[in-house]
């Protein structure tokens, strides 16, 4: 009660206060019953308070106005109005979403013990196989243990919830990494080469030009000059990769100082030995990082669109090798390369070599 307010007693069943400046105008204000009970008002959640504001607005201004102001549907406002009880504000709280009827366990103790015994004996068997074993036991012994797989699954879930059934812990199996006596991760000072031949990216592509016909394309590209070498084989193995290394060294217009590959098995064993014998550094990418071989991955897509999708010749290896070698010359000497300012890799390499000399 303020400085210039004093109680007037009871008036029409409500608390009355007088407001004024002493000798001036006096106003009598009736205090609502809800205000007198404010101290014991329940604590409502944010959702309940939102519904209460919506209901009060609907009672004052109408349901259509509440729909516009609060952004809810007309049916929702009417549902909240039906739920609203002025003497029990918690009626606007969220109601329980629990189903009216809940499935109850129908299995017997004997069935639970039988399922538990079988699962303890065979801890990695699922509900379907356990149901088959229970049916076979029921047929042999004549017991009432023929259960459906779904009921076996519910029994197992119940046993897990009650910590009666303890599942075995999974044991991670790690395969030992193959020995890489020559290959290493790319050093930090070699990640951004500046000289032609300093780093060549190499990759393979699995191709199926026809049903039952499989080919492997070897793709190599110099990171700086974008000069490329292509090869095709029937399979990708360490032997075929080592054979392609001979073609790569022979047809690459600059000496190859280092090769970067992924963790494919074709770039191990014999291929790694061949790189070591030639004095070529071999860098292996970390797992799941094809973006680090972005130049050759992009070139694989170019070869697929511009060669394989338009090639209509024979699919035997000699015919494919001749056609792919012809397209390799086109790529290096005739096809404009957007990343090189629409110059060809051969022209770009000549410019680089002239600047270096």
N, C-alpha and C positions, 0 to 999 in steps of 0.2 A: 504494500500500500504506500502511495507516494506521500510527499510532504503535505499536500493540501487535500488528502483524501482521508475520510473517516467513515467507519461503518455506520449504516442506518438501521441495521437489524434485518429482520425478515420481510420480504415483499414478494408476494405471489409465489411462495415456495422457493425463492432463490436468494442468494446472498446479494445485498445491495451496497454499493459504495457511493460516496458523494465526492465530486470533483469540483474545484472552483478556487477562487482567489480570496476566500474569506467573505468580504462584504459584497462581492460581485455576483456574477451568474453562477448558479449551482446546477449541476447535471447529475441525475441519478442513473447509474448504469447497473443492469442486472448481470451478475456473474453466472455463466452456465454451469450446470452440474458437472460436466466433464472437466472443467477447469479446477473444480474443487477436488477431483480425484486424480489430478495430473501427477501427484507424487507417487501414486501406485500404478501408473500406466505401464503396460508391459513393454519390453524392449523388442522392437520389430526388426526383421532383416530388411535389407535394401529392397528386395523384390516385394515384400509385403508393404513397405512404405510407398513404393511406386503404385501398387494396386490401390492403396488407400487414397492417394491423391487423385487417381483416376476416378475412383468411385465418388469421391466428394465433388469433383468437377462435373461428373455426369448428373449427380443429384441437383447441382446448382444450375448448370447450363444446358443439360440434356445430353443424351447419349451421342448424337451426331457430333456435337462439339468436342466431347471427350475423345472420340475416334480421331478427329483431326489433330488435337493438341498432343495426345500421347502416342499416336502412331500405332494403335492396335485395332483389331477388327471389331465390328459391331457385336458379333457373337461373343467375343472375349469380354467386352464390357458388360454385356447382359449376364454372362456367367459369373463375373466378379460381383455384380449387384445381388445375384441370388445367394452367393456365399456370404456376403457381408452381414455381420451381426454387430451393431453399434456397441453392445455391451461386452463383446468378445472380439477384440481386434485381431487376435491370432487366427481368426477364421480365414484371413487372407494370406496366411503363410502357405508355403508349398505343402501339398498333401503327399502322403506316402504313395509311392508308385509300386508298392508290393502287390503282386497279383492276389485277387480274392481267394483263389484256390491254389495251393502249392502241392506239387507232387510229393507224396510221402513214400518212404521206403517200403517195398513189398517183399523184399527177400528175407529169407530165414537165416538164423545163425549158422545152420549147417552149410548153407550155400556160401555164406561169407567165409567160413573156415576152409571150404574146398577151394574157392578162388584164391585165398591167401596162400594156401599150401602150394598150389600149382605155380603161382607167381613167384613165391620164394624159391621154388625149385628151378623155374625158368624165368629169371629176372628180366630178360630182354624180349619176351614174347608179348605181343599185343593182345587186345581183347578178342579179336577174331580167332586167333590160334588157340587161345585159352578156352574159348567156347567150344571149339572142335574137340579138344582134349576132354573137356567135361562131358560132352555128349558121348564120346567113346567110353568113358568110364561109367556113365550112367547106363549105357547099353550092356556093358560087361557085368556090372555089379547090380543093376536093377534099381539104383538109387534115384531119387528125384532131383538130379543135379543137371538136368538139361536146361541150360540158360541161353538166352539170345546174346549175341555180341554186345548189343547196346546195354543190356542189364549188367553184363560182366564189366563193361566200361564204367557204369555208374557205381558199381561196388568198388572198383579200383579207385575211383575218385573219392569215394567216401573214406576209404582206408587212408588215402594220402592226407585228406583234411584232418583226420584224427591222429596223424603221425604214427599210424600202425604199420603202414607200408613205407619202407625206406628204399628209395631207388638207388641203384649203384651209381657212383660218380663216374662221369665220362673221363677217360684217360686220353689226353691229346697225343696223337701220333705224329711225330715230326720226322720227315724224311731227311736224311743227311744231305747237305748241299754237295753237289759234285765238286771235285777239286778243280780249281782254275789256276794252273801254274803260271799262265801268261796274262790272262785277262784281268783288268782292274776297273775300278770306277774312274770316270773321266776326271782328271785333275782340274782344280779351279782355274788355272791359267790356260786351259785348253778348251774351256766351254764356249768361248767366243773367238773362233779362229779368224784370222785376217789374211792369211796367205792361201792361194789355191793349193789343194792337195793336203792341207794341214789336217783336215778332218773329213772323212767320207762316211756318210750314213748308209747302212746296209740293212735290208729287210726282205722278207719273203711274203708272197701272196698266194693263198690257196684258191685255185680257180676250178670251176666245174662248167666248162663250155657246153657240155651235153650230158644227159644222164649216163652215168657209168664211166665218164671220161673225166679224169682229174689231172691237172697240171699245176706246177709250182713255178711262180715267176720270182726271179731274183732281181732286186732293184737296188742300185747304188747311185748316189748323187753326192757330188762335191758341194759342201756347204757354202763355200765362197763363190765359186764360178757357176754353180748349178749344172755343170756338165754331168751327164748321166750315162750309165751303162746298164743294159738289161740282158737277162738270160732266162731261159725256160728249161725246166727239167720235168721228169715224170714224178719225182718225189723230192722232198727236202730232207737231206741227211748231211752228216758231217762230210761225207765223201763228195756229194754233189756241190756242197758249199765250197769245199776246197778247190774243186775243178772250176767253179765260177770265179774264185779268187784269181786264178791264172788269167781268165778273160778280163777281169776288172783291171789288173795291173797292166795288161797289154793294151787295152783300149782306152783307158783313162788318159786324157792328154797331158796330165801332170803327174809327177811321182806321188804315190800315196804314202803319207807319213803315218796316219792312224785311221782306224776303222771303228765306228760305233755301232753296236748291235744290241738287240734285246736279249732276254734270257732264253731264247729258243735252243733246243737241243742240237739243231743243225749247226750252231755256231760254237760248239764245244769240240772236244777230242781232236779229230784230224784237222778241222778248220783252225783251231787255236794253235796247233802245232805248225801248220803251214804259215800262219801269220808270224809266229816266232822265228821260223827259219828264214823268212823274207825280211826280218827286221821291222815289221809293221806293228805298231802299238795297237792293242785291242782293248776297247773300252766297252763295258757291259752296263746297260741301264739298270736302275733300280726296278723292282717289281711294280707293275701297274702304273707305268709312266710313259705311255706312247707319245705324249706331247713333247718329250725331250728329243724324240726322233721326228720332229714335225716336218722337216724338209722331205724325207723319203716317204712319210705317210701321205703327204700331199701329192707327191709324184705317183704313188700307187693309184690314187684316185684318178689322176690325169691319164695314166696308162689304161685304166679300166674303161674310161669314157671314150677316149680318142683312138684306142687300138682294139681292145677286146670287143667292145660293143659294135664295131663296124667291120671287124674281120670276118670274112666269109670263106676263107680258104680251108685247106685240109688241116686236120688237127694232129697229124703225126709230128714228132719232134723236129725232124729236118725242115719241114715246111714252116712250122711255127718259128723256128730259130731264124730262118732267112727273112721272114716277114717282120719279126720283131727287131732284127738288126737294121732293116731298112727304115723302120719307124724311129729307131734310135738316132739314125743320121738326120732324119727330118726334125726330130726334137732338138738336137744339138746345133744344127746349122740353118734351119729354115723357119722353125716355129718361133714367133715372137713371144718373149717371156714377160708377163706383166710386171713381175717384181723387179725386173732388170730394166725398166723403162722401155719395154717392148723391143729390146735387143735380144739376139739369140745368145745362148750360153757360149757358143764359140766366139762371137764378137766381143762379148763381155770379158771372156778370158784373155783375148788378145789385148784388150785395153788394160786389163790389170797387169799383164806381163810387161807391157810397154812402160807403164808407170813404175813398176818395180825395177826395171833396168835403167 
